Amino acid sequence: MLSTADINALSKKRMWILIPAATVGVVVMLAYFAVVAAWRDSVVASARQNFGESTADALPIVLILPSIGFFLTALIWGEHKSQRYALICPNCNADLSRSTKRVATTRCCNSCGKQIVEGPRTHGPEAFERRSRIEQRKFLIYWFWAWPILGSLMIGYHWLSPTGFEDCPHMLFMPGLIGTTASGWAFARTLDKRYLPQLAGSAMVLCIGFSVFW
């Protein structure tokens, strides 16, 4: 029989491997993009001269594809290394590493349904779903602030450099539009007043962005 402390410890150890692996994958991918950006024009020009126009047009897309491989390689490596800290059901030997929160909440294995976590009683899947909805709401309350903040930064940058968004002027109001739509939809579905400040902030940024755009 496992304990909640055992599950949390295994989950933390896995994260200490997976998060650095994902970070390395992102860094390598960005570094590759920087190299491609520095050499792209000369490589495309050489391909156009030696292989023709069609090859030169397809080359930028081909150059991007290896970046996906770099990122996936880091993730696969991290997943392989983290298997030593996998959460295994003591009854059916199922790998429950991707559902540790569900196991900790229900105290049961997702595969065989047996109780595997210490506790006075088990909980049904609906208990986990309720807890997940509560956690999602808490996350969204903070996440919805990203859109008015991002929109404010873009508008501020436009005031400092009026030609900065000359090629994509719609970016002046897009963050406000996304934030207003997302937070407004969340409030309409839940009637949770904690979404109202984010909705007001996004709407204000949207109005300012539209006025600057037009």
BELHU-V154498 format. One line per field, one symbol per residue. phi: phi as a letter, one per 30 degrees, with the letter a starting at -180 (. if undefined). Layout:
# BELHU-V154498
phi=???
This chain:
# BELHU-V154498
phi=.dcdddddddddddddcdddddddddddddddedddddcddddddddddcbjdddddddeddddeeddddddddddddddddddcddcddcciddcddbdddddddibdddciddbcdldacbdedddddddddddddddedddddddddddddddddddbecdcddbddddcdeddddddddddddddchdddddeddddddddddddddddd
